[in-house]
Amino acid sequence: MSAFAALDRLLTGRAVLPWSAIEPGFAVHGFDHRLRFASRAKGIFKPKEMAGILSVRTVLPRKGRRIWYRDQHEGRDALYAGDTTVRYSFRGEDPASSDNLMLKDALEKQHPIIYFVAVSPAVYVPLYPAFVVNWYPERLEADLAFAPSASTTKVLAPPATPIERRYRLVEVKQRVHQAEFREAVLDAYEARCVITGLSVRELLDASHIMPDADENWGQPWIPNGLPLSKIHHAAYDANLIGIDPDGLVHVSQRLLADCRDLDLLKAVETMKGMRIRKPRSEEDRPDRDRVALRFEMYLAAN
């Protein structure tokens, strides 16, 4: 397997990657050592094994006891402000530095870029492939555009038209925003399911209280989110369990009727009347109006 094929397989479809998984590199069949695609020391990195590729990243550090998801973040703002491209700031103030010239080289040779976007401290969304489409030494900035995965198109090339760039950037924004929503909701609740207390992060989802398809009430912000285990998330979305405005859990008779195993029935019945866990901060608590609207949907389904 080539390094490029390995890269596409590793990154395509990955929702998020913790820095602890990125920094040591990845074990790839056919290589006797791990492939590294990023460095803690540099925001712009050129992997040794892959001539003709570059990685760039944004950083979102923790700041003492401050809550990271309430801070303004330059990289995040740049992503959401763009219409067809994303602004990426040079490293330092010398456009002729070796790092910044690598961006220029990527533009001239149309080499693909991995863009690691921080969605919480030390957690990244890997966006690949991206391309440098403009290089502005006077502004100490470059513009990045996103293209479909090579596994989809079999061609690594920047989008040819503004419409294609705009379409891909909308997809990227949605992906990053949903990842930010999940990380923020989980951190607000100390990564515990509000019903069971399960604290295995990989088994938790950030459930929308009001579905994100609802333009008026479904925004991905913390008071519209609840951390739930994957099975409880599915049950909540299917109106098999409900949560009322006082935070009490209700269990559908449909679900109880399907629990033929006695131990399972007891486990499900114990949820009835439970009060959901609260987030650390008062301002992150579930929005009562949204919870009430969602509970009406549960009642109508049952």
DOVOMAR-70495 format. One record per residue (C-alpha): residue number from 0; residue in one letter; x negated, y, z. Coordinates in steps of 0.05 Angstrom, whole numbers, plus 32768, in hexadecimal, padded with zeros to 4 digits. Example, Ala and Ser with C-alpha at 12.3 -4.5 7.8 and 13.67 -1.06 7.14 Angstrom:
BEGIN
+-----+-----+------+------+------+
|   n | res |   xx |   yy |   zz |
+-----+-----+------+------+------+
|   0 |   A | 7F0A | 7FA6 | 809C |
|   1 |   S | 7EEF | 7FEB | 808F |
+-----+-----+------+------+------+
This chain:
BEGIN
+-----+-----+------+------+------+
|   n | res |   xx |   yy |   zz |
+-----+-----+------+------+------+
|   0 |   M | 8000 | 8000 | 8000 |
|   1 |   S | 7FE5 | 8045 | 7FEE |
|   2 |   A | 7FDF | 807B | 8024 |
|   3 |   F | 8014 | 80A4 | 8000 |
|   4 |   A | 8045 | 8069 | 7FFE |
|   5 |   A | 8036 | 805D | 8048 |
|   6 |   L | 8043 | 80A6 | 8058 |
|   7 |   D | 8086 | 80A6 | 8034 |
|   8 |   R | 809B | 8067 | 8057 |
|   9 |   L | 8086 | 8081 | 809B |
|  10 |   L | 80A7 | 80C5 | 8097 |
|  11 |   T | 80E5 | 80BC | 806C |
|  12 |   G | 8122 | 80B7 | 8097 |
|  13 |   R | 80FD | 80C4 | 80D9 |
|  14 |   A | 8129 | 80F2 | 8102 |
|  15 |   V | 80F3 | 8109 | 8133 |
|  16 |   L | 80AE | 80F4 | 8148 |
|  17 |   P | 808E | 8103 | 818B |
|  18 |   W | 8048 | 8120 | 8189 |
|  19 |   S | 8031 | 80E3 | 81AF |
|  20 |   A | 8042 | 80BA | 8171 |
|  21 |   I | 8026 | 80EC | 813F |
|  22 |   E | 7FE2 | 80FC | 815E |
|  23 |   P | 7FC3 | 80B7 | 815F |
|  24 |   G | 7FD9 | 80A9 | 8118 |
|  25 |   F | 7FFF | 806F | 80FA |
|  26 |   A | 7FED | 8026 | 80EF |
|  27 |   V | 7FF7 | 8016 | 80A5 |
|  28 |   H | 7FF1 | 7FD3 | 8083 |
|  29 |   G | 7FB3 | 7FD1 | 8058 |
|  30 |   F | 7F8B | 8003 | 8082 |
|  31 |   D | 7F5A | 7FED | 80B7 |
|  32 |   H | 7F65 | 802C | 80E0 |
|  33 |   R | 7F9F | 805A | 80F2 |
|  34 |   L | 7FB2 | 8091 | 80C1 |
|  35 |   R | 7FB4 | 80D6 | 80E2 |
|  36 |   F | 7FE1 | 810C | 80C4 |
|  37 |   A | 7FD9 | 8144 | 80F8 |
|  38 |   S | 7FA9 | 8160 | 812B |
|  39 |   R | 7FB5 | 8181 | 816E |
|  40 |   A | 7F7C | 81B2 | 8160 |
|  41 |   K | 7F97 | 81CD | 811E |
|  42 |   G | 7FDC | 81E0 | 8103 |
|  43 |   I | 7FC2 | 81D3 | 80BC |
|  44 |   F | 7FA3 | 818E | 80B3 |
|  45 |   K | 7F86 | 8168 | 8079 |
|  46 |   P | 7F87 | 811C | 8083 |
|  47 |   K | 7F45 | 80FC | 8071 |
|  48 |   E | 7F63 | 80BF | 8050 |
|  49 |   M | 7F93 | 80E6 | 8023 |
|  50 |   A | 7F72 | 8115 | 7FF3 |
|  51 |   G | 7FA9 | 8140 | 7FD6 |
|  52 |   I | 7FD5 | 8148 | 8013 |
|  53 |   L | 7FDA | 8179 | 804D |
|  54 |   S | 8002 | 817E | 808D |
|  55 |   V | 8019 | 81BD | 80B1 |
|  56 |   R | 8040 | 81C4 | 80F1 |
|  57 |   T | 8063 | 81F4 | 8120 |
|  58 |   V | 8056 | 81F0 | 816A |
|  59 |   L | 8089 | 81F9 | 81A2 |
|  60 |   P | 8063 | 81F9 | 81E5 |
|  61 |   R | 8083 | 81F4 | 8229 |
|  62 |   K | 807D | 8235 | 8250 |
|  63 |   G | 8079 | 8226 | 8299 |
|  64 |   R | 80BF | 821D | 82B5 |
|  65 |   R | 80E1 | 8241 | 827B |
|  66 |   I | 8114 | 8219 | 8254 |
|  67 |   W | 80F8 | 820F | 820E |
|  68 |   Y | 813B | 820D | 81E8 |
|  69 |   R | 814C | 8253 | 81FF |
|  70 |   D | 810C | 8272 | 81E4 |
|  71 |   Q | 8107 | 8293 | 81A0 |
|  72 |   H | 80D8 | 826A | 8173 |
|  73 |   E | 80B6 | 8288 | 8137 |
|  74 |   G | 80B2 | 8247 | 8110 |
|  75 |   R | 80FB | 8238 | 811C |
|  76 |   D | 8110 | 827E | 8108 |
|  77 |   A | 80E7 | 827A | 80C8 |
|  78 |   L | 810A | 8239 | 80B6 |
|  79 |   Y | 8150 | 8253 | 80C0 |
|  80 |   A | 8142 | 8298 | 80A1 |
|  81 |   G | 812E | 827B | 805E |
|  82 |   D | 815D | 8274 | 8024 |
|  83 |   T | 8135 | 824B | 7FF3 |
|  84 |   T | 80F1 | 8247 | 8015 |
|  85 |   V | 80D3 | 8248 | 805B |
|  86 |   R | 809E | 827A | 8071 |
|  87 |   Y | 8060 | 825A | 8090 |
|  88 |   S | 802E | 8287 | 80B4 |
|  89 |   F | 7FE4 | 8281 | 80A6 |
|  90 |   R | 7FB5 | 826A | 80DD |
|  91 |   G | 7F91 | 82A7 | 80F8 |
|  92 |   E | 7F8A | 82E8 | 80D3 |
|  93 |   D | 7F58 | 82D5 | 809D |
|  94 |   P | 7F7A | 82BF | 805D |
|  95 |   A | 7F36 | 82A5 | 8045 |
|  96 |   S | 7F2D | 8275 | 807F |
|  97 |   S | 7F25 | 822C | 806C |
|  98 |   D | 7F69 | 8219 | 8089 |
|  99 |   N | 7F8F | 824F | 8064 |
| 100 |   L | 7F6A | 8240 | 8023 |
| 101 |   M | 7F83 | 81F9 | 8029 |
| 102 |   L | 7FCA | 8215 | 8022 |
| 103 |   K | 7FB3 | 823A | 7FE3 |
| 104 |   D | 7F94 | 81FA | 7FC8 |
| 105 |   A | 7FD5 | 81D4 | 7FD5 |
| 106 |   L | 7FFA | 8209 | 7FAE |
| 107 |   E | 7FCB | 8206 | 7F72 |
| 108 |   K | 7FC8 | 81BA | 7F70 |
| 109 |   Q | 8010 | 81AF | 7F84 |
| 110 |   H | 7FFC | 8180 | 7FBB |
| 111 |   P | 8034 | 8168 | 7FEA |
| 112 |   I | 8037 | 817F | 8032 |
| 113 |   I | 8052 | 815F | 8072 |
| 114 |   Y | 8074 | 8195 | 809B |
| 115 |   F | 807B | 8182 | 80E4 |
| 116 |   V | 80B0 | 81B0 | 8102 |
| 117 |   A | 80B3 | 81B3 | 814E |
| 118 |   V | 80FA | 81A8 | 8169 |
| 119 |   S | 80E4 | 81A5 | 81B2 |
| 120 |   P | 80A0 | 81A5 | 81D4 |
| 121 |   A | 8077 | 816C | 81B6 |
| 122 |   V | 80B1 | 8152 | 818B |
| 123 |   Y | 80B1 | 815D | 8140 |
| 124 |   V | 80DD | 8152 | 8103 |
| 125 |   P | 80AF | 813A | 80CA |
| 126 |   L | 80C4 | 815C | 8089 |
| 127 |   Y | 80A5 | 813C | 804B |
| 128 |   P | 8097 | 814D | 8015 |
| 129 |   A | 8091 | 8199 | 8018 |
| 130 |   F | 8069 | 81C4 | 7FE7 |
| 131 |   V | 8047 | 8207 | 7FEB |
| 132 |   V | 8069 | 8232 | 7FB6 |
| 133 |   N | 804D | 8277 | 7FC9 |
| 134 |   W | 800D | 828E | 7FEC |
| 135 |   Y | 800B | 82D6 | 8006 |
| 136 |   P | 7FC6 | 82E9 | 8022 |
| 137 |   E | 7FDC | 8330 | 8030 |
| 138 |   R | 8015 | 8317 | 805B |
| 139 |   L | 7FEF | 82DC | 8079 |
| 140 |   E | 8028 | 82AF | 8064 |
| 141 |   A | 803A | 8278 | 8033 |
| 142 |   D | 807E | 8260 | 801B |
| 143 |   L | 8091 | 8217 | 801F |
| 144 |   A | 80C7 | 81F4 | 7FF7 |
| 145 |   F | 80E2 | 81AD | 8003 |
| 146 |   A | 80EB | 8175 | 7FD1 |
| 147 |   P | 810F | 8132 | 7FD3 |
| 148 |   S | 80E9 | 80F6 | 7FEF |
| 149 |   A | 80BC | 80D1 | 7FBF |
| 150 |   S | 80E3 | 8092 | 7FD0 |
| 151 |   T | 8120 | 80B4 | 7FB1 |
| 152 |   T | 8102 | 80D4 | 7F74 |
| 153 |   K | 80BF | 80AF | 7F6A |
| 154 |   V | 80A2 | 80F3 | 7F58 |
| 155 |   L | 807E | 8122 | 7F89 |
| 156 |   A | 808C | 8167 | 7F6E |
| 157 |   P | 80A8 | 81A9 | 7F89 |
| 158 |   P | 80F0 | 81BA | 7F79 |
| 159 |   A | 80F4 | 81DA | 7F34 |
| 160 |   T | 812C | 820C | 7F3F |
| 161 |   P | 8145 | 823B | 7F76 |
| 162 |   I | 8185 | 8213 | 7F7A |
| 163 |   E | 815F | 81D3 | 7F88 |
| 164 |   R | 8135 | 81F7 | 7FBD |
| 165 |   R | 8173 | 8213 | 7FDE |
| 166 |   Y | 8195 | 81CF | 7FDF |
| 167 |   R | 815A | 81AC | 7FFE |
| 168 |   L | 814F | 81E3 | 8032 |
| 169 |   V | 8198 | 81DD | 8048 |
| 170 |   E | 818C | 8193 | 8054 |
| 171 |   V | 814C | 81A1 | 807A |
| 172 |   K | 816E | 81D6 | 80A6 |
| 173 |   Q | 81A6 | 81A6 | 80B8 |
| 174 |   R | 8175 | 816F | 80C9 |
| 175 |   V | 814A | 819B | 80F5 |
| 176 |   H | 8186 | 81BC | 8117 |
| 177 |   Q | 81A4 | 8178 | 8129 |
| 178 |   A | 8161 | 8161 | 8145 |
| 179 |   E | 815B | 81A1 | 816E |
| 180 |   F | 81A1 | 8197 | 8188 |
| 181 |   R | 8192 | 8150 | 819F |
| 182 |   E | 8151 | 8163 | 81C0 |
| 183 |   A | 8170 | 819F | 81E3 |
| 184 |   V | 81AD | 8179 | 81FC |
| 185 |   L | 8182 | 8140 | 8216 |
| 186 |   D | 8152 | 816F | 8239 |
| 187 |   A | 818C | 8197 | 8258 |
| 188 |   Y | 81A5 | 8156 | 8278 |
| 189 |   E | 8160 | 813B | 8288 |
| 190 |   A | 816B | 8105 | 8253 |
| 191 |   R | 81A2 | 80DF | 8277 |
| 192 |   C | 81E4 | 80C6 | 825D |
| 193 |   V | 821B | 80EF | 8280 |
| 194 |   I | 8244 | 80B1 | 828D |
| 195 |   T | 8213 | 8079 | 829C |
| 196 |   G | 81D4 | 809E | 82B0 |
| 197 |   L | 81AD | 8076 | 827C |
| 198 |   S | 8169 | 8099 | 8273 |
| 199 |   V | 814A | 8075 | 8238 |
| 200 |   R | 8143 | 80AE | 8207 |
| 201 |   E | 8142 | 8081 | 81CA |
| 202 |   L | 8187 | 8066 | 81DD |
| 203 |   L | 81A7 | 80AB | 81E6 |
| 204 |   D | 81CC | 80D7 | 81B5 |
| 205 |   A | 81E1 | 8120 | 81BA |
| 206 |   S | 822C | 811A | 81AF |
| 207 |   H | 8254 | 8155 | 8196 |
| 208 |   I | 8290 | 8164 | 81C3 |
| 209 |   M | 82B4 | 8184 | 8189 |
| 210 |   P | 829E | 8164 | 8147 |
| 211 |   D | 826C | 818C | 811E |
| 212 |   A | 829C | 818B | 80E3 |
| 213 |   D | 82C7 | 81BC | 810A |
| 214 |   E | 82AE | 8200 | 80F3 |
| 215 |   N | 82CD | 8226 | 812D |
| 216 |   W | 82BB | 81F8 | 8167 |
| 217 |   G | 8287 | 81C6 | 814F |
| 218 |   Q | 8246 | 81EE | 8154 |
| 219 |   P | 8208 | 81C7 | 8169 |
| 220 |   W | 81F9 | 81EB | 81AA |
| 221 |   I | 81F0 | 81CE | 81EF |
| 222 |   P | 8236 | 81DF | 820C |
| 223 |   N | 8253 | 81B7 | 81D2 |
| 224 |   G | 8227 | 817B | 81E0 |
| 225 |   L | 8224 | 813F | 820E |
| 226 |   P | 81EC | 810C | 8213 |
| 227 |   L | 820C | 80C7 | 820D |
| 228 |   S | 81F0 | 8081 | 8202 |
| 229 |   K | 81F9 | 806A | 81BB |
| 230 |   I | 8233 | 803C | 81CD |
| 231 |   H | 8256 | 8071 | 81F7 |
| 232 |   H | 824C | 80A4 | 81BF |
| 233 |   A | 826E | 8075 | 818E |
| 234 |   A | 82A7 | 8069 | 81BF |
| 235 |   Y | 82AF | 80B4 | 81CB |
| 236 |   D | 82B1 | 80C3 | 8180 |
| 237 |   A | 82E4 | 808C | 8176 |
| 238 |   N | 8311 | 80A7 | 81AF |
| 239 |   L | 8307 | 8067 | 81D6 |
| 240 |   I | 82EF | 8090 | 8211 |
| 241 |   G | 8300 | 80D8 | 8220 |
| 242 |   I | 82E8 | 810F | 824E |
| 243 |   D | 8319 | 8141 | 826B |
| 244 |   P | 830A | 818B | 827C |
| 245 |   D | 82FA | 8178 | 82C4 |
| 246 |   G | 82C4 | 8148 | 82AB |
| 247 |   L | 82EA | 8108 | 82BC |
| 248 |   V | 82E2 | 80CC | 828E |
| 249 |   H | 8320 | 80AA | 8271 |
| 250 |   V | 8321 | 8065 | 8250 |
| 251 |   S | 8350 | 8053 | 8218 |
| 252 |   Q | 837F | 8019 | 8221 |
| 253 |   R | 8369 | 8002 | 81DC |
| 254 |   L | 8322 | 7FF9 | 81F7 |
| 255 |   L | 833A | 7FD5 | 8236 |
| 256 |   A | 8366 | 7FA7 | 820D |
| 257 |   D | 832A | 7F92 | 81E3 |
| 258 |   C | 82FF | 7F80 | 821F |
| 259 |   R | 830D | 7F36 | 8226 |
| 260 |   D | 82CF | 7F27 | 824E |
| 261 |   L | 82DD | 7F33 | 8298 |
| 262 |   D | 8299 | 7F51 | 82A8 |
| 263 |   L | 829E | 7F80 | 826C |
| 264 |   L | 82E4 | 7F94 | 8281 |
| 265 |   K | 82CB | 7FA5 | 82C7 |
| 266 |   A | 8291 | 7FCE | 82AB |
| 267 |   V | 82C1 | 7FF6 | 827E |
| 268 |   E | 82F4 | 8000 | 82B5 |
| 269 |   T | 82BE | 801E | 82E3 |
| 270 |   M | 82B9 | 8059 | 82B3 |
| 271 |   K | 8301 | 806E | 82C0 |
| 272 |   G | 8303 | 80AC | 82EB |
| 273 |   M | 82B7 | 80B5 | 82EC |
| 274 |   R | 829F | 80FD | 82EB |
| 275 |   I | 8269 | 810B | 82B7 |
| 276 |   R | 8225 | 8123 | 82CC |
| 277 |   K | 8215 | 816D | 82C9 |
| 278 |   P | 81DA | 818D | 82A5 |
| 279 |   R | 81A3 | 81AF | 82CD |
| 280 |   S | 81BA | 81F5 | 82BB |
| 281 |   E | 81FF | 8213 | 82C5 |
| 282 |   E | 81FE | 8235 | 8281 |
| 283 |   D | 81F3 | 81F2 | 825E |
| 284 |   R | 8232 | 81D3 | 827A |
| 285 |   P | 8266 | 81B9 | 8248 |
| 286 |   D | 8293 | 81F0 | 822E |
| 287 |   R | 82D6 | 81E4 | 8250 |
| 288 |   D | 82FF | 81FB | 8214 |
| 289 |   R | 82DB | 81CB | 81E6 |
| 290 |   V | 82E2 | 8192 | 8217 |
| 291 |   A | 832D | 81A0 | 821C |
| 292 |   L | 8335 | 81A1 | 81D0 |
| 293 |   R | 830F | 8160 | 81CA |
| 294 |   F | 8338 | 8140 | 8201 |
| 295 |   E | 8378 | 8152 | 81DC |
| 296 |   M | 835C | 812B | 81A1 |
| 297 |   Y | 8350 | 80EF | 81CE |
| 298 |   L | 8397 | 80F3 | 81EA |
| 299 |   A | 83B5 | 80F8 | 81A4 |
| 300 |   A | 838F | 80BA | 818F |
| 301 |   N | 83A7 | 8092 | 81CA |
+-----+-----+------+------+------+
